[in-house]
Amino acid sequence: MTSRVITDLLERRRIMYSADDSDDGGWSPYTPPPPVVNEPVRDILQVLEPLHAVLPLFDYGWTLLVQGQLGEATACLSAVVDLASDTAQPSIVSTALHQLAITARILGELEQSQALNEQSVTINREVPGTASELASMWPRIASALLALQAGRLDEAERRLRRVIDFLGARDSYRNYRNSANIGLGLVEIARGDLTQARQLLEGALLDPVNLYPYMHVRALLGLARIARLEGDPRRADALLRQALRYAGRRSLFEEYMETLLEMAVQRPASAPTETLLEAFLRYLRPINLEAATRRLEAALLVERHAVANKPG
């Protein structure tokens, strides 16, 4: 018997990790993800024992999360917590709880998000040795990015440096190293060291096979910021188009939104920013992602005001 979950997961990951398309000069719309497999937990447990079902079900839940299918992602990740607990896999329990915290944050449930993240940290601290440190890598990077967003640059750098220091000379786990370097590059932009920032961001992008798709987009947005600050609008616009195309064609929900918000700030001359914001809002409103909808509606109002008051 073949699992429909695994088949769907492999196809989604094939698209997400495919090579980037060449720039056709267009500003890409968002491609909605395919429908979720019906009853994914039941489907995979018909094929695999609980011990072996945990990892593919976690990967499926994580993929649904980054593609914005949050209700189904929550169901999968909650089942992962139960199955991993029953089969003595605490590192996966901790990581799944962290992903559930991200889901709650996107939904605007900040208290729930904090509670889930604290539960994740507590469980991870009980795991001995290297396994605990590895399980903490992505939560540490994610919390650093939140600190950066809040303007706490020293905290963000400290968390990212810990990732780099732990990995040391290891050639494995390059996805974590590249993600941490992208985070450090964004910190350097905030501090005004554009040369160091560019080196970190471009270095990570040279290793796309070992780069999470959502961090790929964040690196492109960082480089677009650098280009705009250095007075190179043509390069900035090309990088924004690339980020929008990369996120949109892979159904990366948050990254597509962040690219639109960056476009609303940078205001590339050739971009139909207002039209793209309106189109993405039409997609979001029926699926009740209220926190994201509010952010985009605010950006749309600013964009409309800017267009209405544009000279000439």
Backbone torsions as a table, in degrees:
resi	resn	phi	psi	omega
1	MET	NA	137.1	179.2
2	THR	-100.5	136.4	177.3
3	SER	-81.0	125.3	176.5
4	ARG	-67.3	-29.9	177.3
5	VAL	-62.1	-48.8	-178.3
6	ILE	-65.2	-39.5	177.3
7	THR	-61.4	-46.3	179.6
8	ASP	-65.9	-41.3	179.6
9	LEU	-60.5	-45.8	-178.7
10	LEU	-62.7	-38.7	179.9
11	GLU	-69.7	-42.0	177.8
12	ARG	-61.9	-43.7	-178.6
13	ARG	-69.3	-32.4	176.3
14	ARG	-59.5	-44.0	179.7
15	ILE	-70.6	-44.5	-176.8
16	MET	-61.7	-36.6	-175.7
17	TYR	-102.1	14.2	178.2
18	SER	-73.7	161.5	178.8
19	ALA	-65.0	148.1	179.8
20	ASP	-68.5	145.2	177.5
21	ASP	-78.8	158.7	177.5
22	SER	-73.1	156.8	-177.3
23	ASP	-74.3	117.1	178.0
24	ASP	-97.9	6.3	179.1
25	GLY	83.5	-2.8	-178.9
26	GLY	-95.7	164.4	178.0
27	TRP	-108.7	109.6	-165.0
28	SER	-74.4	137.9	169.7
29	PRO	-75.0	170.0	178.4
30	TYR	-82.5	131.0	175.8
31	THR	-94.9	111.8	179.5
32	PRO	-61.5	146.0	178.6
33	PRO	-71.1	163.4	178.6
34	PRO	-70.4	164.7	177.2
35	PRO	-60.5	149.1	178.4
36	VAL	-77.4	143.7	175.8
37	VAL	-57.0	135.9	179.0
38	ASN	-67.1	131.7	179.6
39	GLU	48.3	63.8	-174.8
40	PRO	-61.5	-35.9	-179.3
41	VAL	-65.6	-46.7	178.8
42	ARG	-62.2	-40.6	-178.2
43	ASP	-59.2	-47.9	-173.9
44	ILE	-76.0	-29.1	178.7
45	LEU	-75.1	-13.7	173.3
46	GLN	-76.4	-16.1	-175.8
47	VAL	-110.6	-37.3	-174.6
48	LEU	-122.3	147.8	171.7
49	GLU	-67.1	154.5	-177.5
50	PRO	-51.5	-40.6	-179.4
51	LEU	-57.3	-41.2	-175.4
52	HIS	-92.2	-13.8	179.9
53	ALA	-79.2	-19.2	-171.7
54	VAL	-60.5	-50.3	-174.4
55	LEU	-66.2	-49.4	178.4
56	PRO	-64.3	-33.1	177.4
57	LEU	-69.0	-37.0	174.8
58	PHE	-62.6	-46.8	179.6
59	ASP	-60.0	-37.9	179.4
60	TYR	-67.0	-45.1	178.2
61	GLY	-61.2	-42.8	178.8
62	TRP	-63.0	-42.5	-179.5
63	THR	-65.1	-42.4	176.3
64	LEU	-61.9	-36.3	178.7
65	LEU	-62.1	-51.3	-176.1
66	VAL	-70.6	-16.9	176.4
67	GLN	-98.3	11.0	169.8
68	GLY	80.5	10.7	178.4
69	GLN	-94.0	72.9	-162.3
70	LEU	-74.3	-35.2	178.8
71	GLY	-62.9	-46.5	179.6
72	GLU	-69.2	-36.1	176.6
73	ALA	-61.9	-42.7	179.7
74	THR	-61.5	-42.0	180.0
75	ALA	-63.3	-44.0	-180.0
76	CYS	-65.1	-47.3	-176.4
77	LEU	-68.4	-33.8	175.7
78	SER	-65.3	-39.5	176.3
79	ALA	-65.8	-35.8	176.8
80	VAL	-61.0	-44.1	178.7
81	VAL	-56.9	-45.6	-179.2
82	ASP	-66.4	-47.4	-177.3
83	LEU	-66.9	-42.1	-179.7
84	ALA	-68.1	-34.4	175.5
85	SER	-64.9	-43.6	-178.2
86	ASP	-68.5	-25.3	-176.5
87	THR	-108.7	18.6	173.4
88	ALA	57.6	54.2	176.0
89	GLN	-124.6	70.5	-171.7
90	PRO	-63.6	-31.4	179.5
91	SER	-63.0	-37.6	179.0
92	ILE	-72.6	-36.2	175.0
93	VAL	-57.2	-48.1	-178.9
94	SER	-60.8	-45.3	-178.2
95	THR	-67.0	-39.9	178.5
96	ALA	-64.5	-38.7	177.1
97	LEU	-63.6	-38.1	176.9
98	HIS	-63.6	-41.1	177.8
99	GLN	-65.0	-36.6	174.7
100	LEU	-64.5	-34.0	176.4
101	ALA	-64.9	-38.9	177.4
102	ILE	-64.3	-43.1	178.6
103	THR	-58.6	-45.6	179.1
104	ALA	-62.7	-39.4	178.3
105	ARG	-61.5	-45.3	-179.5
106	ILE	-61.4	-35.6	179.8
107	LEU	-78.0	-3.2	-179.9
108	GLY	83.4	9.6	-180.0
109	GLU	-91.8	76.4	-168.0
110	LEU	-70.6	-38.5	178.4
111	GLU	-65.3	-42.6	176.7
112	GLN	-62.6	-40.7	178.7
113	SER	-61.0	-45.6	-179.7
114	GLN	-64.2	-41.4	-179.7
115	ALA	-63.2	-42.6	179.4
116	LEU	-65.9	-39.1	-179.6
117	ASN	-67.5	-39.8	177.7
118	GLU	-64.6	-38.2	176.1
119	GLN	-63.4	-40.3	177.5
120	SER	-61.4	-45.6	-179.6
121	VAL	-62.9	-42.4	-179.0
122	THR	-60.8	-45.7	179.9
123	ILE	-65.4	-41.7	-177.5
124	ASN	-63.6	-34.8	-179.7
125	ARG	-66.8	-20.2	180.0
126	GLU	-85.9	-8.4	179.2
127	VAL	-87.3	126.3	-174.8
128	PRO	-77.1	149.1	164.4
129	GLY	66.5	-146.3	-172.5
130	THR	-60.8	-36.7	-178.8
131	ALA	-58.1	-39.4	179.3
132	SER	-65.8	-44.9	-179.0
133	GLU	-63.9	-41.4	179.2
134	LEU	-64.9	-40.4	179.4
135	ALA	-65.6	-22.9	-178.6
136	SER	-87.5	-7.0	-173.5
137	MET	-58.8	-56.2	-176.2
138	TRP	-69.1	-42.6	174.5
139	PRO	-55.4	-36.8	179.3
140	ARG	-66.6	-43.5	178.5
141	ILE	-64.4	-44.5	-178.9
142	ALA	-62.6	-41.8	179.5
143	SER	-68.5	-31.9	176.4
144	ALA	-64.5	-41.0	179.1
145	LEU	-65.4	-36.2	175.5
146	LEU	-66.7	-40.5	177.0
147	ALA	-62.2	-41.0	177.3
148	LEU	-61.1	-44.8	179.8
149	GLN	-60.6	-32.8	179.5
150	ALA	-85.7	0.7	178.5
151	GLY	85.0	9.4	-179.9
152	ARG	-91.2	77.3	-170.1
153	LEU	-67.4	-41.1	-178.8
154	ASP	-63.8	-40.8	178.2
155	GLU	-64.3	-44.2	179.0
156	ALA	-59.9	-46.6	-179.2
157	GLU	-63.5	-41.1	-178.7
158	ARG	-60.4	-43.9	-179.0
159	ARG	-66.6	-40.0	-179.0
160	LEU	-71.0	-38.8	177.7
161	ARG	-63.1	-33.8	179.1
162	ARG	-64.1	-37.8	176.4
163	VAL	-61.8	-49.5	-179.0
164	ILE	-61.7	-43.4	-178.3
165	ASP	-65.3	-39.3	179.7
166	PHE	-65.7	-41.8	-178.8
167	LEU	-68.5	-31.3	175.9
168	GLY	54.3	-129.3	-177.9
169	ALA	-90.5	3.8	179.9
170	ARG	-57.4	136.7	174.8
171	ASP	-91.6	-10.6	176.4
172	SER	-82.3	170.3	179.5
173	TYR	56.0	39.3	-179.1
174	ARG	-67.7	-23.5	176.4
175	ASN	-61.7	-39.0	176.8
176	TYR	-68.3	-43.7	-179.7
177	ARG	-61.5	-46.3	179.7
178	ASN	-62.6	-41.0	178.8
179	SER	-63.1	-43.0	178.6
180	ALA	-64.0	-39.7	178.9
181	ASN	-66.3	-36.0	175.3
182	ILE	-64.0	-44.2	176.5
183	GLY	-58.2	-44.3	178.5
184	LEU	-64.4	-35.8	175.7
185	GLY	-61.7	-40.5	178.5
186	LEU	-67.8	-35.7	174.6
187	VAL	-61.4	-43.9	-178.7
188	GLU	-65.4	-33.4	174.4
189	ILE	-61.2	-46.0	-179.8
190	ALA	-61.6	-30.1	179.5
191	ARG	-88.4	-9.2	176.0
192	GLY	93.4	5.0	177.8
193	ASP	-92.4	83.8	-172.8
194	LEU	-72.1	-30.7	179.5
195	THR	-64.9	-48.7	178.2
196	GLN	-65.2	-38.6	179.2
197	ALA	-61.1	-47.0	-179.4
198	ARG	-61.1	-42.2	-180.0
199	GLN	-60.1	-43.3	-179.2
200	LEU	-68.1	-44.2	-176.8
201	LEU	-69.9	-46.5	-179.5
202	GLU	-67.0	-34.6	177.5
203	GLY	-61.7	-41.6	178.7
204	ALA	-66.7	-39.2	-178.2
205	LEU	-69.3	-16.8	176.3
206	LEU	-72.3	-9.7	-177.4
207	ASP	-122.7	58.8	-171.9
208	PRO	-64.7	-24.7	179.6
209	VAL	-65.6	-30.6	-178.7
210	ASN	-109.9	48.0	-177.5
211	LEU	-141.3	124.0	176.9
212	TYR	-60.9	137.3	-177.4
213	PRO	-55.4	-39.1	-177.9
214	TYR	-69.7	-30.6	175.5
215	MET	-74.1	-30.7	174.3
216	HIS	-55.5	-46.6	-179.2
217	VAL	-65.2	-41.9	-179.3
218	ARG	-63.2	-35.0	176.6
219	ALA	-65.4	-42.7	178.5
220	LEU	-62.2	-41.0	179.0
221	LEU	-65.2	-37.9	176.9
222	GLY	-63.0	-43.6	178.8
223	LEU	-66.1	-34.5	176.0
224	ALA	-63.6	-39.6	177.4
225	ARG	-61.9	-44.2	179.6
226	ILE	-60.4	-47.1	-179.0
227	ALA	-59.9	-41.8	179.6
228	ARG	-65.2	-42.8	179.5
229	LEU	-64.5	-30.9	-179.7
230	GLU	-88.2	5.7	175.6
231	GLY	76.7	33.6	178.9
232	ASP	-120.6	74.8	-174.8
233	PRO	-64.2	-30.2	-179.5
234	ARG	-64.4	-45.1	178.3
235	ARG	-67.5	-40.2	178.6
236	ALA	-58.7	-45.2	-179.5
237	ASP	-63.6	-41.6	-180.0
238	ALA	-63.0	-39.0	179.3
239	LEU	-69.1	-37.8	176.5
240	LEU	-65.9	-41.1	176.2
241	ARG	-61.2	-41.6	179.9
242	GLN	-63.5	-44.5	179.6
243	ALA	-62.7	-42.5	-179.5
244	LEU	-65.6	-42.7	179.1
245	ARG	-64.1	-46.1	-177.1
246	TYR	-62.1	-46.4	-179.1
247	ALA	-71.2	-42.7	-175.1
248	GLY	-66.5	-42.9	-176.8
249	ARG	-75.7	-15.1	177.3
250	ARG	-103.9	5.0	178.8
251	SER	59.2	35.1	178.6
252	LEU	-81.3	100.3	-168.2
253	PHE	-61.8	-58.1	-176.6
254	GLU	-66.2	-37.8	-177.2
255	GLU	-69.5	-36.0	174.9
256	TYR	-64.5	-42.8	178.3
257	MET	-62.1	-46.2	-178.9
258	GLU	-63.2	-33.5	177.3
259	THR	-67.5	-42.8	176.6
260	LEU	-60.8	-41.4	179.6
261	LEU	-66.2	-37.4	176.4
262	GLU	-66.0	-38.8	177.0
263	MET	-63.5	-37.4	178.5
264	ALA	-65.1	-27.8	177.1
265	VAL	-81.2	-48.2	-175.6
266	GLN	-78.1	-28.1	177.5
267	ARG	53.3	60.7	176.2
268	PRO	-59.1	135.2	-169.7
269	ALA	-62.6	-35.0	-173.5
270	SER	-90.3	-3.1	-172.0
271	ALA	-87.9	135.7	173.6
272	PRO	-83.4	62.0	-170.8
273	THR	-58.7	-44.3	-178.7
274	GLU	-61.4	-43.5	-180.0
275	THR	-63.7	-42.0	-179.8
276	LEU	-66.8	-40.8	176.6
277	LEU	-61.3	-44.8	-179.7
278	GLU	-62.3	-42.0	-178.4
279	ALA	-65.6	-42.7	-179.3
280	PHE	-68.7	-35.0	176.5
281	LEU	-64.8	-36.8	176.8
282	ARG	-62.9	-32.6	176.5
283	TYR	-73.0	-40.2	-173.5
284	LEU	-73.8	-41.5	-169.9
285	ARG	-57.2	-43.3	-179.4
286	PRO	-67.9	-19.9	-178.3
287	ILE	-99.4	9.1	168.1
288	ASN	59.9	39.4	172.1
289	LEU	-90.9	80.3	-166.2
290	GLU	-69.0	-40.5	-178.6
291	ALA	-63.1	-44.9	178.1
292	ALA	-64.8	-40.4	-180.0
293	THR	-60.7	-41.6	-179.7
294	ARG	-63.1	-41.8	179.8
295	ARG	-62.7	-43.5	-177.9
296	LEU	-72.2	-35.8	177.3
297	GLU	-64.0	-38.9	177.8
298	ALA	-64.3	-42.2	178.2
299	ALA	-64.3	-37.4	-179.7
300	LEU	-65.2	-40.6	177.9
301	LEU	-61.9	-42.5	178.5
302	VAL	-64.2	-42.4	-179.6
303	GLU	-64.0	-43.4	179.5
304	ARG	-63.1	-39.9	179.4
305	HIS	-64.2	-42.9	-179.4
306	ALA	-63.5	-42.7	-179.7
307	VAL	-65.3	-42.7	-178.7
308	ALA	-64.7	-28.6	-177.3
309	ASN	-104.0	12.7	179.7
310	LYS	-69.9	130.1	-179.6
311	PRO	-59.6	141.8	178.0
312	GLY	81.3	NA	NA
